């Protein structure tokens, strides 16, 4: 529930042992994602806690943006609704490998690397809640480069203004990813880049395309594979529904679906030789095709879940 996230943000000041790390992310098609991080020491002491309070104030304060920004909390399904916080468990096949690598890196920060020489892509606030004698870790991640070069900035010195030309650490109070316990919450789709999720859902897409091939429900599997594996379709496969494919193996069901969603057929199979047919099949398989309750007309929806 969104109220749970609101409560976490509202109580950030009650978390303890805050630290901040800057994070370098190196995605690789073969080796997965490599993370390198450096912990930052602040002077004076307590400045980091002040910043955490600013983060809480930005979202939950008197003029906080949380209620205006977010309307839903949903399981991650590949859709891109800017008003939704998407949730994944650490064991999700979309992030499991990268999550474990990230946690290992954050637990063992590199104290020797120069943060200004890193190709940092994110900053990570790390703290702990204590609930009923249980320690619950929390991480707030901003997917913006925290190391910036000052340009066109001037400081007064003996009556004249001299240009600053040094790198600085810039903290941004915005959150792209919140990790609380074993749950990961994407506040923005920039969070996908933290776990290189594009790579993961393309792997899933390939597996599901193979299942469609085995089902023999389409005429031209080569054309289907090519179209289904490109563009926005791999993301759609995040919400792939195997039960839909099982039902489409029935010839009678295929004919009903073909009629309802205007899908041409050839010899009892969906004719993927024709333009737009593959996209329609993908949408049906991935809970993106529904029927209007009043007019019984086919509709495309960004995502679907059971009626409550």
N, C-alpha and C positions, 0 to 999 in steps of 0.2 A: 504494500500500500504506500501511496505517496506520503501519507502521514508518518510512516516509519522513517522515510528519508528526511522529512522535515524535522523530525525529532532529533535525528543524528546531528544534523547541521546546527540545530538550535542549542545542542549541548556540547559543541566542540570545545568550549572552554573548560569542560569537566574532564576532558581527556588529558593524559599526562605524557611526559617523556617525549615531547615533540622534537623532531629533527627534520632537516631538509637535505635532500640529495638532488643533484642535477644528473640527468640521465641521457646517455647516448644509446641510440637504437640502430642496430645494423641488421636489416632484414636480408635473408638469403634464401633462394629457392631450394638449395640442397640442404643446408645446415640449419634451417629454421631462423630464429632471430637471436642475435647476440646483444646482451645488455652490458654496458659499462657505466658505473655510477661513482660519484664523488660526494661525500658528505661535506656540508658547509658549516663552518663555525661562525657564530655571530657575536658581535661586540657592539653594544653592551648585552649582557645576559638578559633574557626576557623579551628581547626584540622579536624573536620568532613567535612567541606566544601572543604578542600584540598583533602580529600579522594574521595568525589563526583567528583571532577575534574579528579582524576586518573581513575575513572570508565569511564567517558566520553572519556578520552584519549585512554584507552584500546580498546574501540570499534570504535571510530570515529576519533581518532588522525591520525597523519601522517602515523603511522604504525598500525593503527587500524585494528581489525580483523572482523569487521561487514560484509563487502562485501565478504570476503572470507568464512565466516561461514554460511551466510544465502542467499538463492536464492529466496525463496517464502514466502509469508504470506497467510495463508489459515485458513478457519474456522476449528476448531478442529473436526476431523472425526475418531479418533482412530488410524490413521496410525502413523508410527514412522520414518518419514524422518528427518534425522539429519540436513538437510539444510533448514528446514522449521520452521518458527515461527507460532505457532498455536494460534488462537484467539477465545476467548469465551466472551460473555456478562455476566455480573454479575447475570442475571436472568436465565442462562442456568440451566436446571435441573441437569446437571452433577456437578455443583459447588454451586448452589444458597444457600443451607443450610449452607455449610461450609464457604462460602464467608461472609454471614451475621455474623456468629459467629466470624470469623477472624477480621472483621471490628470492631465489638463490643469490642473485646479484645485489638486491637491496639489503640482504642480510650480511653481505660481505663487501662493503664499499671499498673502492680502491683509494687509499689515502695518499698515494704518491702522484697520481695523474694530476696535471694542472687543469683546473676546471675551465680556464680560458683557452686551453689548447684542445679541449674536447669538442667534438661536433655534437654538442648537446641539443636534444630535441624536446626535452620535457623537464619539469621540476616535480619533485615528489615530497609532499608533507607526510610524515610518518608519526603516528601517535598511538596511544593505547587507552581503551576504556576498561574500567573495572566494574563488572556487573556480577553481583552475587558471588564474589570471590573468584570470578573467572575473568581472565584477561582477553579482551577482544581487540585485535589490531585494526587500525584504520589507516587508510592511505588516500590522500587527495592529490590527484595528478592533473597538472596543467600541461597540455600538449602544445606548448609554445616554447620556442628557444629562449631560455632564461639568460643567455649570454648575448649581450648586444654591444655594438661599437657606437660610442657617442659621436654623432656627426652634427655639425651646425649647432653645437651647444657651447656656450661661452661662460667663463667664470671671471669675475672681477679680480684683478691683481694690480695693486698700486695705481689705481685710477684708470687703468686700461682693462680691456676684456680679452682674455686669451682663450683660444679654442681648445676644448677638451678632445683628446684623441685617444682615449683609453677604453678598453673593454670594461663593462660593468655587469654586475648581476642584477637583473631586473625581475622582481617577483610580481606575478599577476594573480590577483585574488579569485580568478575564475577556475571552475572545475570542469574538466572534460571526463574524468573517470573517478569514481569513488569505489574503493574496495573496503568492504566492512566484513570482517570475519572471512567466510568462504564465498561471499557473494560479490559480484562485480556489477557496477551500475554505470552505464554509459550515459552521461549527461548530454554529450554531443557525439556526432558520428566521427569526430576527430579521434575519439577513443579507439576506433577500429584499428588505427595505425599503430597504437601501442602494442597490440597483439598480432599485427600483420594478418588481420582476419580475411583479407581478400584471398590470400594464399589458401587459407583453410576452407573457405566456402567453394573455391574452385576445385579443391580435391573432392569435397562432398558432391559437387555437381557432376564430376566425372564418374563417381560411383553410381549416382542415380541414373545418369544417362545409360550406363551399362545395364541397369535393371530394366529400363524401357526397351533396350535392344533385345533382352531376353524375353520380354513379354510379347513381342511380335505384334504390336498394335499399330505400327506406322508402316507406310509403304517404303519410304526412302530413309533408312536409318542414318546414312552418311550425311544427308542434308539436315536431318533432325539434330545430329550430334554437333555439326558445325554451328548451327544457329543457336541451339540450346546452351552451348559452351561459350558464347560470346556476348558482348554488350552487358545489359543489366540482368540477363537471365541467370548467371551463376549466383548472384545475390538472392534471386527469387527462390532458388533451391534450398536456402536455409530453412524454409518452412515446408519442405517437401512432405507429402502425406502418402505413405506407402499404401494405405487402405484404398486410396483413390485409384492407384494403379491396379490393385488386385481386382477392383470392380470393373475397370475398363478392359480387363482380359475377357470379360463376357461380351460376346458379339451383340447381344440384344441391348446391353447397357451402352455399348459404344454408339449404336445407332441413335439411341435416345439423346445421348450427350451431343452427338454430332448435329442432330436436329435442333436441340435447344440452343447451342452456341454457334450455329452456322459454320460448322466445320465440314468441308468436303471430304468424301470418302472414295476409296477405290478398292474394289474387291473386299469390302468389309473392314478395311483398315483406314486410319486417318491418312489423308493424302498430303504428306509433307512436301511434295513437289511444288505445291502452290504457296505463294507468298502469304505470310502471316499465320499459317497453320501451326507451325512449331511453337510460336509465342502463345497461341491460344491453349495448346496442350500443356505447356509449361505452367501457365497460370492456373489451369484446372488442377494439375497435379500438386500445385504449391499453395492451395487455398486462396488464390487470387481471383477465382471465378465463382460468383454466387448468383442467386436468382432473386429478383425484386419480389417482396412478399405481396405486393398489391397487383402488379401487372404481369407477374410471372415472366419477366423479361430478363435475359442474361445481363449481369452487371460485373464490372471489374472493380475489385476492392483492394486497398493496399495490404490488408491483412484480415484474418478472421479468427475468432475464437468462439467457444461454446456460449450460447445465450444463457445469461444468468437472470 
